[in-house]
Amino acid sequence: MAGKQTRLHARQGEVAVSHTTTDSPLLPVEQIERLQQIAPGRVDWVFDQTQLESEHRRREMTRVNTLVFVERMAGLIFALVIAVLGLGLATYLALNDKQLVASVIGGATLVGLVVAFVGGKRSQDKKP
């Protein structure tokens, strides 16, 4: 939970400024106390809204994690299908006396998959 507070006080003119930035779903205790003084019924509303927002955030996070998992699994399954088909075709061609074409297709299949997986891993490593 990261937070940052900025406070400014001036004497003669009685200027006081307070600013709080946080990623916490709850207001700081001082602000809740101040809200209780100004509008007593709104404190419960703030807590209710905070609970609703937290539940929504958890549902969205679960949804996003599920979709990322499905995307990754689909990628692995398609890579397996492409590898099996490419190598199967290369084997078929090699058995039918087409060694040059078989080696090109087999090599291209393997090289393509290695480049995709290694290149994909490197691009994920570079993300902040």
N, C-alpha and C positions, 0 to 999 in steps of 0.2 A: 504494500500500500504506500504509494508515493504521495507526498503532500508538500505544499509550499505556502508559507504565510508571509504576508507583507503588512506591516503596521506603520502608520505614520501618526505622530502626535505633535501638535503645536500648542504652545501655551497661551499667549495673549488672546488670540482670536478664537481659542477653543475649537480647533479643527482636529478631528480624529478620524482616520480612515483605516479600515481593516479589510483585507482581502485574503481569501483562502482558496487555494486550488488543490484538489485532491482527487484521487481516483476511487476513493471510498464511496459506497452508496449512501452512507449516513453523513449528516451534517455534524460538524464539530459540536461538542457539548455546549460551548458558550453560545453558539447560534441557536441551539434548541432551547436553552434557558431564556434567551432573548425573545424567541418566538412565543414561548409560554407566557411571557409577560405581556406581549403585544396582543396575541390572539390565542387564548388557551385551547380552543377547540381544534386548531390547525396542527398541533403537534401529533395527535393521533392520525390525522390525514397524511402527514409527512411520513410517519412510520408505515402506514398502509401502502402508500405509493412506493416506498422503498422496498417493501416486501414484494409487491407486484412486479417491480422492475427487476428485482433479483431473480424471481421465478422465470420471468421472460428471458433474461440473460442466460440462465442455466439451460432452458429449453433450446435456445438458439445455439449455444455452445455444443450441446449434445447433437443437434442436427448437423452442424458444420463438421464435427468430428466424424459422424457417421458417413456423411457424403465424401469426406476426404478418404476414409477407409475404403469405401466402395470404388472410388476413382482409382486408388492405388491397386486394389485387387483386380479391377478390370484391366488395367495396364499390364499387370503381370500375366493375366490369363491370355490377353491378346499377344503378348510377346511370346508366350509358350506356343500358341497356335501358329504364329508366323515361323517360329524356329522349327517346329515339327514339320510344317508344310514345306518349308524351304529345304531342310535337310532330307526330307522324304523324296522330294522332287530330284534333288541332287543324287541321291542313292539310286532312284529309278533310272535316271539318265546314265549314270555310271555303269549300271548293270546292262544297259542296252548300247554299249560301246559309244557313248558320247561323253568321254572323260573330260574333254576340254570344257564343254558347256556345263557339265556337272561340277567341275572344280570352280568355275566362275560363279555359278548360282550358290553352291555351298559356301564358298569363301565370302561372297557378298552377303549372304544371310548371317553368317557368324560375325563378320566385320560390322555389319549394320547394327546388330543387336549389342555388340560390345560398345560401339560408339554411342548408341542411344542410352545404355545404362551408365557408362562412365561419364558421358557428357551430361546426363541428367543429374548424376550425383555431384558433379563439380558445380553445376549451376545452383543446386540446393545448398551446397557448402558456402557459396558466395553471398547468399541472402543474409541480411543483417538480423 
